[in-house]
Amino acid sequence: MLIVTTPAVEGRKTLRVLGMVSTEVILGANIFKDLFAGVRDIVGGRSAAYEGELRKARKLALQEMADQAKQMGANAVVGADLDYESLTANRATC
């Protein structure tokens, strides 16, 4: 399944618009990932644990969009957009 962020696929004509596909993916990190991510925040650097969770969430979201589009009879998803939000015990931020 072709998934693009553009409103059209260059060199191809859109024959039919079948509707919108969407998905939500929520992944939780465990206490050890939270602890080590907090240490990374203090000393600097990247958190491999959280980056891995983000990659997993993106992969799941794209797969779910592709599955929905396929069920609708589509051969592509155009105008795809991924948004990330961080949810903590005390607040939600974008």
N, C-alpha and C positions, 0 to 999 in steps of 0.2 A: 504494500500500500504506500503510495506516494503521499507524504505529508509535507506541506510547505507553509511558510509564514506569509508568503505573498498572496495578493488577492486573485491571482491567476497563475497558470503554469505557462511559461514562455514557450511558444511554438505549438501550443495545444489550444483547442477551442473548447469552452465549457458548453456542453450540450444540454445539461439539465442540472438544476440545483435541487438536491434531494432533501435538504434540511440541515439542521445544526447537530453536531455531535459535541458532547462535553463529558468531562469526567472530573472526579475529585479523588485525590490520593492523599491519605494522611498516614505518615509513618512516625512512629515514636522512637526516640533514642532511649537507651537504658541508662541507669545511673552511672555506669562506668564511662560511657561516651560523654555524658554531661560533665562528669568530673574532669576528664582529660581535656574536653573542650574549654572548660573554665580555666584550666592551667594554661592552655594555648593563648587564651585571651590575655592573661597576665604577662606571659613571657613573649608573646608574639608568635607568629607562624600560622600555618594552616591546619585545620582539623580534618585529618584524613577520614575519621569516623563519620563526621557530618557530611563531608563531600561524598562519601560512599552512599549515604542515605539519600542525598539529593539526586545522585545519578540513578539510584534504584527507583525513586519516585518519578523522575522524568521518564524512565523506560516504561514503567507501569502505565503512566498517563498516556503516553503515545500509543502503547499497545491497545489500551482500552478504546481510544479514539478510532484507531484503525479497525478494531473489531466491530464497533458500532457502525462505522461507515460501510464496512463490507456487508453487514446485515441489511443495510438500506439499499445495497446494490451499487455503491459508489466504487470508483477506482482511484480516487484521490481525496485528500482533505486539503482544502486551501484556506488561507487566512488563519492558520493555527497560531495560538498564543498561549504561552505558559506563564503562569504567575506563581510566585513563591511567597509563602507567609510563614512566619515563625510564631508558634504558639508557646507561651510559657505559663507557668502556674499562676502568675500574677497579671499578665497582659498579653495582648496579641498585637504584633507589629507587622507592617508590610514592607 
